[in-house]
Amino acid sequence: MLIDNILIVGNPESFHVGAHFFKAANKLGLRTEIKDVRNAFYGSRLLQSVLWRFCGRRPQRLESFGKDVVANCIAGGYSILLAIGIAPLDYHSLSRLRKEGVQTLNYLTDDPWNNAHYAPWFLRALPQYDAVFSTRNSNLADLKKIECPRISYCPFGYNRDSHSLPPDFPSDMDGPDIMFVGGADADRKKILKPLLKNGFRLALYGGYWSNFKEFSQFSCGNAHLSTLARKGQDS
């Protein structure tokens, strides 16, 4: 099938995977658009907190966001939809897209069975995608169990436009021994704890590191890609 257009459902911020796919699609000359997943969470902060804690990490605008995406696909004549990770598209929205003849794909960047990401509404929706591309071999058997129609392993890639430094960037700057980029998931903390015990200087970029006593002094928050590139060169 000839692909000449694609609607991406993801985060358009420059350091997110959705933005990288959007740039790649443009470079390939595809007619493309990105629907910002953050719109599914706008509204009452209290309501969103309740839904997140007690309703399986459910976005408060899950249904209306899905309807917007369906309408956008139909009105824009998009034949391919690519959702990034645990995208806020429910079972009904994906079913409607398939009935309209839209090929629905998911690039599964996270482990949806991890307690940090577990969302029942998403697991119910996942088999409705025509194809799921997982960045983790360990999830392939899980995806097969829930009867996803087509499953493939597709590791993370490299974007030379975003993940490189100018040739004249100085390389003799002092910095941490190890830089880690990613949220404070339990399995990641388990890996990093022995490094702390052995005296390595860490720089931790990503969410929630400041919430843990042993890691808080190394927490650097979130950072723009250019900042991460410079810090990585310093390491």
RAWO-V514497 format. One record per pair of residues at least 24 apart in sequence whose ideal C-beta (glycine too) atoms are under 6 Angstrom apart, sorted by the first residue. I is the first residue (numbers start at 1). J is the second residue. If there is no record, write none. Layout:
<<I	J> <I	J>>
This chain:
<<3	80> <5	30> <5	31> <5	78> <5	79> <6	30> <6	32> <6	80> <6	82> <7	33> <7	73> <7	78> <7	81> <8	34> <8	82> <9	35> <9	83> <9	87> <10	84> <11	37> <12	36> <14	225> <15	225> <17	84> <17	109> <18	84> <20	159> <35	69> <37	87> <37	88> <39	65> <40	65> <40	88> <56	119> <56	120> <56	121> <57	119> <58	121> <59	88> <62	88> <62	90> <66	90> <66	93> <70	96> <70	97> <73	102> <74	100> <85	109> <85	110> <86	110> <86	117> <86	122> <90	121> <90	125> <91	124> <91	125> <91	128> <94	125> <94	128> <95	128> <103	130> <104	129> <104	130> <105	131> <106	132> <107	133> <108	132> <108	134> <109	135> <111	136> <111	139> <113	142> <116	185> <162	225> <165	229> <165	233> <173	234> <175	234> <175	235> <176	201> <176	202> <176	203> <176	235> <177	201> <178	202> <179	203> <179	231> <179	232> <179	235> <180	204> <181	205> <181	206> <182	206> <183	207> <183	208> <184	208> <184	209>>
